[in-house]
Amino acid sequence: MTGADHLSCVCKRILFCTDFSSNAQFAFQFALSEASRFPNCTLHLLHVIPEVEAQFWKTYLYEIDGIDEKAKQDTQDKIAEDYLPHIPERISSHVEIRVGKDYQTILEYAREIDCDLIVIGRQGQSNLRKVLFGNVTEKVTRHAECPVLVVPLVYQTKQ
């Protein structure tokens, strides 16, 4: 088996994580590029709807009928608008929307699909940012069981 043959066997499932930030939009181009390099690769697009942690807000929000379903539908519509039209027909894709703790849900889904590569932006929507990595990105990178491609938005200005 040559090195190229080995690589074509490696990336069968690429996980792209989005929070719809400008950094995620930029990272998507890298996910597409990687997925197009590997025949029979499936590009998984994942968005995690944050689960409310405070008990007061959980009680209040879940009194509103269908709030999770509304959030999932809005997210599905956003993915259909922002990402799906840009995926070439030759690349298989799957959209997954989950409610939960962001980095834990990403890692759980990556394990479920036996992910070969995670593609994620370095900074997300959060107002609280760490110096080098976004909090979610740092935790995913530290705990992932597969390679993680971290894409900084600042790289876009170098293109």
C-alpha positions as CSV (number, residue, x, y, z in Angstrom):
1,M,0.0,0.0,0.0
2,T,1.4,3.4,-1.0
3,G,1.2,6.5,1.2
4,A,-1.5,7.9,-1.0
5,D,-3.5,4.6,-0.8
6,H,-3.2,4.7,3.0
7,L,-4.5,8.3,3.1
8,S,-7.5,7.5,1.0
9,C,-8.5,5.0,3.6
10,V,-8.0,7.4,6.5
11,C,-10.6,10.1,6.0
12,K,-14.0,8.6,5.5
13,R,-15.8,10.8,8.0
14,I,-14.9,14.5,8.5
15,L,-16.7,16.4,11.1
16,F,-17.2,20.2,10.6
17,C,-18.4,22.1,13.6
18,T,-20.2,25.4,13.2
19,D,-21.6,28.1,15.5
20,F,-22.2,30.3,12.4
21,S,-19.4,32.7,13.3
22,S,-17.3,34.2,10.6
23,N,-14.5,31.9,11.8
24,A,-16.7,28.8,11.3
25,Q,-17.6,30.1,7.8
26,F,-13.9,30.3,6.9
27,A,-13.1,26.9,8.5
28,F,-15.9,25.4,6.3
29,Q,-13.7,26.0,3.2
30,F,-11.0,23.8,4.8
31,A,-13.5,21.1,5.6
32,L,-14.7,21.1,2.0
33,S,-11.1,21.0,0.7
34,E,-10.3,18.0,3.0
35,A,-13.5,16.1,2.1
36,S,-12.9,16.6,-1.6
37,R,-9.4,15.0,-1.3
38,F,-10.8,11.6,-0.1
39,P,-13.1,9.4,-2.2
40,N,-16.2,8.2,-0.5
41,C,-15.7,10.7,2.3
42,T,-18.8,12.0,4.2
43,L,-18.7,15.5,5.5
44,H,-20.7,15.8,8.7
45,L,-21.9,19.3,9.6
46,L,-22.7,19.6,13.3
47,H,-24.2,22.5,15.2
48,V,-24.8,22.2,18.9
49,I,-27.6,24.3,20.4
50,P,-26.3,25.2,23.9
51,E,-28.3,23.6,26.7
52,V,-29.4,26.1,29.3
53,E,-27.5,25.4,32.5
54,A,-29.3,27.6,35.1
55,Q,-32.3,25.8,36.6
56,F,-34.5,28.9,36.6
57,W,-34.0,29.5,32.9
58,K,-34.6,25.8,32.1
59,T,-37.9,25.9,33.9
60,Y,-38.9,29.1,32.1
61,L,-37.7,28.2,28.6
62,Y,-39.2,24.7,28.6
63,E,-42.6,26.1,29.4
64,I,-42.6,27.4,25.9
65,D,-44.0,24.7,23.7
66,G,-41.6,23.3,21.1
67,I,-38.7,25.6,21.8
68,D,-36.1,22.8,21.1
69,E,-37.8,22.0,17.8
70,K,-38.0,25.6,16.8
71,A,-34.3,26.1,17.5
72,K,-33.5,22.9,15.5
73,Q,-35.6,24.1,12.6
74,D,-34.0,27.5,12.5
75,T,-30.6,25.9,12.7
76,Q,-31.5,23.5,9.8
77,D,-32.6,26.5,7.7
78,K,-29.4,28.3,8.4
79,I,-27.2,25.3,7.5
80,A,-29.3,24.8,4.3
81,E,-28.7,28.5,3.4
82,D,-25.0,28.9,4.5
83,Y,-23.4,25.6,3.8
84,L,-25.3,23.0,1.8
85,P,-25.4,25.0,-1.5
86,H,-21.6,25.0,-1.5
87,I,-21.0,21.3,-1.1
88,P,-20.3,19.7,-4.5
89,E,-22.5,16.7,-5.5
90,R,-19.5,14.4,-5.4
91,I,-19.2,14.9,-1.6
92,S,-21.6,13.1,0.6
93,S,-22.9,15.1,3.5
94,H,-24.9,14.7,6.7
95,V,-26.3,17.4,8.9
96,E,-26.6,16.8,12.6
97,I,-28.1,19.2,15.1
98,R,-27.9,18.4,18.8
99,V,-28.8,20.1,22.1
100,G,-26.2,19.9,24.8
101,K,-22.9,21.1,26.3
102,D,-21.0,22.3,23.2
103,Y,-17.6,20.6,23.4
104,Q,-18.9,17.4,25.1
105,T,-21.6,17.0,22.4
106,I,-19.0,17.5,19.7
107,L,-16.7,14.9,21.2
108,E,-19.6,12.4,21.7
109,Y,-20.7,12.8,18.1
110,A,-17.2,12.4,16.8
111,R,-16.9,9.1,18.7
112,E,-20.4,8.0,17.5
113,I,-19.4,8.4,13.8
114,D,-15.9,7.2,14.3
115,C,-14.6,10.5,13.0
116,D,-11.3,10.7,11.2
117,L,-10.9,14.5,11.3
118,I,-12.6,17.4,13.1
119,V,-12.5,20.8,11.5
120,I,-13.3,23.7,13.7
121,G,-12.7,27.5,13.8
122,R,-10.3,28.8,16.5
123,Q,-12.7,31.5,17.7
124,G,-16.4,31.3,17.9
125,Q,-19.4,33.4,18.8
126,S,-18.6,33.6,22.5
127,N,-17.9,37.1,23.9
128,L,-15.5,35.5,26.4
129,R,-12.4,34.5,24.4
130,K,-9.2,32.9,25.5
131,V,-5.9,34.2,24.3
132,L,-5.0,31.4,21.9
133,F,-8.2,29.3,21.5
134,G,-11.9,29.6,22.0
135,N,-13.0,27.7,25.0
136,V,-14.8,25.0,23.0
137,T,-12.0,24.6,20.5
138,E,-9.4,24.2,23.2
139,K,-11.5,21.5,24.9
140,V,-12.2,19.6,21.7
141,T,-8.5,19.8,20.7
142,R,-7.4,18.5,24.1
143,H,-9.8,15.6,24.3
144,A,-10.5,14.5,20.7
145,E,-9.5,10.9,19.8
146,C,-8.8,11.9,16.2
147,P,-6.8,14.7,14.5
148,V,-8.3,18.2,14.8
149,L,-7.8,20.9,12.2
150,V,-8.1,24.3,14.0
151,V,-8.6,27.2,11.5
152,P,-7.8,30.7,12.7
153,L,-9.8,33.5,11.1
154,V,-6.6,35.6,10.9
155,Y,-5.3,33.2,8.3
156,Q,-8.0,34.5,6.0
157,T,-6.2,37.9,5.7
158,K,-3.1,36.1,4.5
159,Q,-4.9,34.5,1.5
